Amino acid sequence: MKYIYLFFLFSFSQLIIAQGNDFSGLYTGTFKHGKFKTDVEFDIQATDEFYAIKFNSLSQNAFGIPAGDIKVENDTLKFALQSDYYRYDFSSTLNKNNELLTVLHVDGNSYDLKLKKENQTESATFKSKDIRFRSEGLLLYGTIYYPENHNGKAIYIVTSSGNQDRSGSRAEALLLAKAGYISFHIDKRGTGISDGNWEMSSIPELCADDLHALEFLHQSEKIDFADIGIKGSSQGGTKIPYILKEQPKLAFGIVVSCPASTLWESDLNYWKNRNAEVIGNADIADASELQGAVFQYIAEIISREDLEKKIEVNKSKTWFDKVWIPELDQVDFDKKLDYSPLPYFEHNTSPMLLIQGSKDEIIQLNSLEIIEKTIGKKGNKKNQYTELEGANHAMMQLDNTDFPYWQSLHPKYMDSMLKWIKTL
């Protein structure tokens, strides 16, 4: 399964700092346009004769994104960020109050931002510590964040799919720390600087790493399991009921964007949503059947012979080139695709908050309903099932007509989690 993040691409160009204004510092502010609002932060550092600039926006799930094309012209600092769809050019000057007066240029339009220079020592609301621990013979690495005002509880962010390391969940870890929780996340095996190979690992093996991480948190921070909750999104969400079954002493689980199916069926649903319009209603069922067979082959559910027969039958169809078929001699088989969370949800008595977006493009839109039915009447009475109107798989608010160039987390996403935890 794929988890969608706000990623920025960048170039490595930097320019020698001009004599004059020193732009170094941490600048923060809020950008508003119509009903759209997001936090914006630029961390500008002078290293020898160069500037390095990082962009942060916790509401956009972005942290430590490097800027490129950095240059100083007269008294103006210029730099850029690049997304999959837009290039964002920034021109900044300093006023007498050391405020960064910035103009954002995107898609032929210009927008003003004013950012305040912060005292970085005084503005820090948390501390962090990088750690390492052993799991199944592997050395894994992670980060623990400590809030300024600790509420006595901790939340571990369960690892999700793909090769994304802990940077993908850093923004949420920081948001949780700002809310008073010790937060903890790790580089999944085979990502970042952690040992191992996630591609060749099963879901139970990956969950074993999460369970060892929880044991490390429990021991190192002297926090009872009853004061530790877990939160996972997408494939990480499918692991929540498994982990709660294995460690029932945990306080709660927060399950976000979780499919009520096997992972290959969820991948197929995503493929179908992306291709239904171009293939057409008359053929999408047949095309989906072939694409599903490809996923089943990779999951080692059907044989190569059976897949090749289906390919032969359909190769003359007009839609055939829209189906993704890898080189069969070079397939990396992945039994994770045949994993379903439903058996672990069944009669699970741990308190769980389940969140799904109404515009999730990956999982089946009736997943929340199916999971609620699967948990059954014997489930914890404090369970809550929440659908966020307009949120996608990554919990980003869609249909942002006032400012379509940036996406922010759904405004009720973090609030729904924090309010529910307080009811426990």
C-alpha positions as CSV (number, residue, x, y, z in Angstrom):
1,M,0.0,0.0,0.0
2,K,1.1,3.5,-0.6
3,Y,1.0,6.3,1.9
4,I,0.8,9.7,0.3
5,Y,3.0,12.4,1.8
6,L,3.8,16.0,0.8
7,F,7.2,15.5,-0.7
8,F,9.3,18.3,-2.1
9,L,12.0,17.8,-4.7
10,F,15.0,20.1,-4.7
11,S,18.2,21.0,-6.3
12,F,21.5,21.4,-4.5
13,S,22.4,24.9,-5.7
14,Q,23.5,27.3,-3.0
15,L,25.2,30.7,-3.2
16,I,27.8,32.5,-1.2
17,I,26.3,34.8,1.4
18,A,26.3,38.4,0.3
19,Q,27.8,41.0,2.4
20,G,24.9,42.8,4.2
21,N,21.9,41.3,5.8
22,D,22.3,38.1,7.7
23,F,19.2,36.0,7.1
24,S,20.2,33.3,9.5
25,G,17.5,32.2,12.0
26,L,14.2,30.4,12.5
27,Y,11.3,32.3,11.0
28,T,7.7,31.2,11.7
29,G,4.3,32.4,10.8
30,T,0.8,31.6,9.5
31,F,-0.2,31.9,5.8
32,K,-3.8,32.7,5.2
33,H,-5.7,33.0,2.0
34,G,-9.5,32.9,2.1
35,K,-10.5,30.0,4.2
36,F,-7.1,28.3,3.7
37,K,-4.6,28.5,6.6
38,T,-1.3,26.7,7.2
39,D,1.7,27.2,9.4
40,V,5.0,28.1,7.6
41,E,8.5,27.9,9.0
42,F,11.9,28.5,7.4
43,D,15.0,27.4,9.1
44,I,17.8,29.4,7.5
45,Q,21.3,28.5,8.5
46,A,24.7,30.0,7.4
47,T,27.3,27.3,7.0
48,D,30.7,28.7,6.2
49,E,29.9,30.9,3.2
50,F,26.6,29.3,2.2
51,Y,23.0,29.4,3.3
52,A,21.0,26.2,3.9
53,I,17.3,26.5,4.1
54,K,14.7,24.0,5.3
55,F,11.0,24.3,5.1
56,N,8.7,23.1,7.8
57,S,4.9,23.0,8.0
58,L,3.4,20.5,10.5
59,S,-0.1,21.1,9.1
60,Q,1.2,20.0,5.7
61,N,3.0,17.0,7.1
62,A,6.3,18.5,6.0
63,F,9.5,18.8,8.1
64,G,13.1,19.5,7.2
65,I,12.4,19.9,3.5
66,P,15.5,21.4,1.8
67,A,15.1,24.3,-0.5
68,G,17.1,24.8,-3.7
69,D,18.2,27.5,-6.1
70,I,19.3,29.6,-3.2
71,K,20.8,33.0,-4.1
72,V,21.1,36.5,-2.7
73,E,20.5,39.5,-5.0
74,N,21.1,42.8,-3.4
75,D,19.2,42.6,-0.1
76,T,16.8,39.8,-1.2
77,L,17.2,36.1,-0.4
78,K,15.7,33.9,-3.1
79,F,15.0,30.1,-3.0
80,A,12.6,27.5,-4.3
81,L,10.7,24.3,-3.5
82,Q,9.4,21.9,-6.1
83,S,6.5,19.5,-5.7
84,D,5.1,17.0,-8.2
85,Y,2.8,19.7,-9.6
86,Y,4.2,23.2,-8.8
87,R,7.4,25.2,-8.3
88,Y,7.3,27.5,-5.3
89,D,9.6,30.5,-5.6
90,F,10.3,32.7,-2.6
91,S,11.8,36.2,-2.4
92,S,12.5,37.4,1.1
93,T,13.8,40.6,2.7
94,L,14.3,41.6,6.3
95,N,12.7,44.7,7.8
96,K,14.0,46.6,10.8
97,N,12.2,44.3,13.2
98,N,14.0,41.3,11.8
99,E,10.8,40.0,10.3
100,L,11.1,38.0,7.0
101,L,8.9,39.7,4.4
102,T,8.4,37.1,1.8
103,V,6.6,36.9,-1.5
104,L,5.6,33.4,-2.7
105,H,5.3,33.1,-6.5
106,V,3.5,30.0,-7.8
107,D,1.6,29.3,-11.0
108,G,1.8,32.9,-12.1
109,N,0.4,34.3,-8.9
110,S,2.0,36.1,-6.0
111,Y,1.2,35.9,-2.3
112,D,2.6,37.8,0.7
113,L,3.9,36.1,3.9
114,K,5.3,37.8,7.0
115,L,7.4,35.5,9.3
116,K,8.7,36.4,12.7
117,K,12.2,35.5,13.8
118,E,12.2,33.2,16.8
119,N,14.6,32.8,19.6
120,Q,15.3,29.1,18.9
121,T,16.3,28.3,22.4
122,E,13.2,29.8,23.9
123,S,10.8,28.6,21.2
124,A,11.6,24.9,21.6
125,T,8.6,23.1,23.1
126,F,10.3,19.7,23.2
127,K,13.6,17.8,23.3
128,S,14.5,14.8,21.3
129,K,16.8,11.8,21.7
130,D,18.0,9.4,19.0
131,I,18.1,5.8,20.2
132,R,18.8,2.3,19.0
133,F,17.6,-1.1,20.0
134,R,17.7,-4.8,19.0
135,S,14.8,-6.6,17.3
136,E,15.1,-10.1,15.9
137,G,18.9,-9.7,15.8
138,L,18.6,-6.4,13.9
139,L,19.8,-3.0,15.1
140,L,17.0,-0.5,14.6
141,Y,17.1,3.3,15.1
142,G,14.5,5.8,16.2
143,T,13.8,9.1,17.8
144,I,11.9,9.9,21.1
145,Y,10.4,13.4,21.4
146,Y,9.9,14.9,24.9
147,P,7.2,17.6,25.4
148,E,7.8,20.6,27.5
149,N,4.8,19.8,29.6
150,H,4.5,16.0,29.7
151,N,1.1,14.6,30.5
152,G,2.5,11.3,31.7
153,K,1.5,9.4,28.5
154,A,3.3,8.3,25.3
155,I,2.3,7.5,21.8
156,Y,4.2,5.2,19.4
157,I,3.8,5.7,15.7
158,V,3.6,2.3,14.1
159,T,5.7,1.8,10.9
160,S,3.9,1.7,7.6
161,S,4.5,0.5,4.1
162,G,7.3,1.0,1.5
163,N,10.8,2.3,2.1
164,Q,9.9,5.4,3.9
165,D,12.0,6.0,7.0
166,R,11.0,7.9,10.2
167,S,11.1,11.2,8.4
168,G,7.7,10.4,6.9
169,S,6.1,10.5,10.4
170,R,8.2,13.2,11.9
171,A,5.6,15.9,11.6
172,E,3.0,13.9,13.4
173,A,5.5,12.9,16.1
174,L,6.2,16.6,16.7
175,L,2.5,17.5,16.7
176,L,1.9,14.8,19.4
177,A,4.9,16.1,21.4
178,K,3.5,19.6,21.3
179,A,0.2,18.2,22.6
180,G,2.0,16.9,25.7
181,Y,2.8,13.3,24.7
182,I,6.1,11.6,24.6
183,S,6.2,10.4,21.0
184,F,8.4,7.7,19.4
185,H,9.0,6.5,15.9
186,I,11.6,4.4,14.2
187,D,13.3,3.6,10.9
188,K,11.6,0.4,9.9
189,R,14.0,-2.4,9.2
190,G,15.8,-1.8,5.9
191,T,15.0,1.9,5.9
192,G,17.0,4.9,7.0
193,I,19.9,3.5,9.0
194,S,18.2,0.5,10.4
195,D,19.4,-3.1,9.6
196,G,17.3,-5.6,7.7
197,N,15.1,-5.9,4.6
198,W,11.4,-4.9,4.9
199,E,10.7,-6.2,1.4
200,M,11.4,-9.8,2.4
201,S,9.7,-9.5,5.8
202,S,6.2,-10.6,6.7
203,I,3.7,-8.4,8.5
204,P,4.2,-10.5,11.8
205,E,8.0,-9.9,11.5
206,L,7.5,-6.2,11.0
207,C,5.1,-6.1,13.9
208,A,7.7,-7.9,16.0
209,D,9.9,-4.8,15.5
210,D,7.1,-2.5,16.6
211,L,6.6,-4.7,19.7
212,H,10.3,-4.5,20.5
213,A,10.1,-0.8,20.1
214,L,7.3,-0.6,22.5
215,E,9.2,-2.7,25.0
216,F,12.2,-0.4,24.6
217,L,9.9,2.7,25.2
218,H,8.4,1.0,28.3
219,Q,11.8,0.1,29.8
220,S,13.8,3.2,28.9
221,E,11.2,5.8,29.8
222,K,9.7,3.9,32.7
223,I,6.2,4.3,31.3
224,D,3.6,1.6,32.0
225,F,2.0,0.0,28.9
226,A,-1.3,1.3,30.3
227,D,0.0,4.8,29.5
228,I,1.2,4.0,26.0
229,G,-1.0,4.2,23.0
230,I,-0.2,3.3,19.4
231,K,-1.1,5.0,16.1
232,G,-0.8,3.7,12.6
233,S,-1.9,4.9,9.1
234,S,-2.5,2.8,6.0
235,Q,-0.5,-0.4,6.3
236,G,0.5,0.8,9.7
237,G,-3.2,0.9,10.6
238,T,-3.6,-2.7,9.5
239,K,-0.9,-3.6,12.1
240,I,-2.7,-2.0,15.0
241,P,-5.1,-4.8,15.8
242,Y,-2.3,-7.4,15.5
243,I,-0.1,-5.5,17.9
244,L,-3.0,-5.0,20.4
245,K,-3.6,-8.7,20.3
246,E,0.0,-9.4,21.1
247,Q,0.3,-6.6,23.7
248,P,-3.2,-6.2,25.3
249,K,-1.8,-4.0,28.1
250,L,-1.5,-1.0,25.7
251,A,-3.8,1.9,26.4
252,F,-5.3,2.3,23.0
253,G,-4.9,2.1,19.2
254,I,-5.6,4.7,16.6
255,V,-6.3,3.3,13.2
256,V,-6.1,5.6,10.2
257,S,-7.0,4.8,6.6
258,C,-7.1,1.1,7.1
259,P,-8.5,-1.2,4.4
260,A,-11.1,-3.8,5.3
261,S,-9.4,-6.3,3.0
262,T,-6.1,-7.8,2.1
263,L,-3.4,-5.4,1.0
264,W,-3.4,-6.7,-2.6
265,E,-7.2,-5.9,-2.8
266,S,-6.5,-2.4,-1.5
267,D,-3.8,-1.9,-4.1
268,L,-6.2,-3.2,-6.7
269,N,-8.8,-0.7,-5.5
270,Y,-6.3,2.1,-5.9
271,W,-5.4,1.0,-9.4
272,K,-9.1,0.8,-10.3
273,N,-9.8,4.3,-9.1
274,R,-6.9,5.7,-11.1
275,N,-7.8,3.8,-14.3
276,A,-11.6,3.5,-14.3
277,E,-12.2,6.7,-16.3
278,V,-9.6,6.0,-19.1
279,I,-10.5,2.3,-19.4
280,G,-14.3,2.9,-19.3
281,N,-17.2,1.3,-17.4
282,A,-17.6,-1.5,-20.0
283,D,-14.1,-2.9,-19.6
284,I,-12.9,-1.9,-16.1
285,A,-14.2,-5.2,-14.5
286,D,-12.2,-7.4,-16.9
287,A,-9.1,-5.2,-16.7
288,S,-9.4,-5.2,-12.9
289,E,-9.6,-9.0,-12.9
290,L,-6.3,-9.2,-14.8
291,Q,-4.6,-6.6,-12.6
292,G,-5.8,-8.5,-9.5
293,A,-4.3,-11.7,-10.9
294,V,-0.9,-9.9,-11.2
295,F,-1.1,-8.8,-7.5
296,Q,-2.1,-12.3,-6.5
297,Y,0.9,-13.7,-8.3
298,I,3.2,-11.4,-6.5
299,A,1.6,-12.4,-3.3
300,E,2.2,-16.1,-4.2
301,I,-1.5,-16.8,-4.2
302,I,-1.7,-18.1,-7.8
303,S,0.9,-19.7,-10.0
304,R,2.8,-18.1,-12.9
305,E,1.1,-20.6,-15.2
306,D,-2.3,-19.4,-14.2
307,L,-1.3,-15.7,-14.6
308,E,0.2,-16.3,-18.1
309,K,-3.0,-18.0,-19.2
310,K,-5.0,-14.8,-18.1
311,I,-2.4,-12.6,-19.9
312,E,-2.7,-14.7,-23.1
313,V,-6.5,-14.4,-23.1
314,N,-6.5,-10.6,-22.6
315,K,-3.4,-9.4,-24.5
316,S,-5.5,-8.3,-27.5
317,K,-7.9,-6.2,-25.5
318,T,-7.8,-2.5,-26.0
319,W,-7.2,-1.8,-22.4
320,F,-4.4,-4.4,-22.0
321,D,-1.6,-1.8,-22.0
322,K,-3.2,0.0,-19.0
323,V,-2.6,-3.1,-16.8
324,W,0.7,-3.1,-14.9
325,I,2.5,-6.4,-15.5
326,P,6.1,-6.6,-14.3
327,E,8.9,-8.8,-15.9
328,L,7.8,-12.1,-14.5
329,D,11.3,-13.4,-14.3
330,Q,12.3,-10.5,-12.1
331,V,9.3,-10.4,-9.7
332,D,10.1,-9.7,-6.0
333,F,7.4,-11.8,-4.3
334,D,5.7,-10.2,-1.3
335,K,3.5,-12.3,0.9
336,K,2.5,-9.2,2.9
337,L,0.0,-8.5,0.1
338,D,-2.1,-11.4,1.3
339,Y,-2.3,-10.0,4.8
340,S,-5.7,-8.8,6.1
341,P,-6.3,-7.0,9.4
342,L,-9.9,-8.3,9.7
343,P,-9.1,-11.5,11.6
344,Y,-7.3,-9.4,14.2
345,F,-10.1,-6.9,14.5
346,E,-12.6,-9.6,15.2
347,H,-13.7,-9.4,18.8
348,N,-10.7,-7.2,19.7
349,T,-11.5,-5.6,23.1
350,S,-8.8,-2.9,23.2
351,P,-10.1,0.7,22.8
352,M,-9.7,1.9,19.3
353,L,-10.3,5.1,17.3
354,L,-10.8,4.4,13.6
355,I,-10.6,7.3,11.2
356,Q,-11.2,7.3,7.4
357,G,-11.5,10.1,4.9
358,S,-14.6,10.4,2.7
359,K,-12.3,10.9,-0.3
360,D,-9.8,8.1,0.3
361,E,-8.5,7.1,-3.1
362,I,-6.8,3.9,-2.0
363,I,-8.9,1.8,0.4
364,Q,-12.5,0.8,-0.1
365,L,-14.9,3.5,1.0
366,N,-17.0,1.1,3.1
367,S,-13.9,-0.1,5.1
368,L,-15.0,1.7,8.3
369,E,-18.4,0.0,8.2
370,I,-16.9,-3.4,7.5
371,I,-14.3,-3.1,10.3
372,E,-17.0,-1.9,12.8
373,K,-19.1,-5.0,11.9
374,T,-16.1,-7.3,12.2
375,I,-15.1,-6.0,15.6
376,G,-18.7,-6.7,16.7
377,K,-20.8,-5.9,19.7
378,K,-18.1,-7.4,22.0
379,G,-15.7,-4.7,21.1
380,N,-14.6,-2.0,23.5
381,K,-17.5,0.4,24.4
382,K,-15.1,3.3,24.0
383,N,-14.4,2.5,20.3
384,Q,-15.1,5.4,18.0
385,Y,-15.6,5.3,14.2
386,T,-15.0,8.7,12.5
387,E,-15.3,9.7,8.8
388,L,-13.7,13.0,8.0
389,E,-15.5,14.7,5.1
390,G,-13.2,15.7,2.3
391,A,-10.1,14.0,3.7
392,N,-8.0,11.7,1.4
393,H,-5.9,8.6,2.3
394,A,-3.1,10.8,3.9
395,M,-5.7,12.8,5.8
396,M,-5.2,15.9,3.7
397,Q,-8.1,18.2,3.1
398,L,-9.1,18.1,-0.5
399,D,-11.3,20.6,-2.5
400,N,-9.2,23.5,-1.2
401,T,-10.5,26.0,-3.7
402,D,-9.1,29.1,-2.0
403,F,-5.5,28.0,-2.3
404,P,-5.0,24.9,-4.3
405,Y,-1.2,25.0,-4.3
406,W,-0.7,23.6,-0.8
407,Q,-2.5,20.8,1.0
408,S,-3.0,20.7,4.7
409,L,-4.1,18.0,7.1
410,H,-7.8,17.9,7.7
411,P,-8.6,20.5,10.4
412,K,-10.4,17.8,12.5
413,Y,-7.8,15.1,12.1
414,M,-5.5,15.9,15.1
415,D,-8.4,17.2,17.2
416,S,-10.4,14.0,16.7
417,M,-7.4,12.0,18.0
418,L,-6.6,14.2,21.0
419,K,-10.2,14.6,22.1
420,W,-10.9,10.9,21.9
421,I,-7.8,10.0,23.9
422,K,-9.0,12.3,26.7
423,T,-12.2,10.3,27.0
424,L,-10.4,7.1,28.0
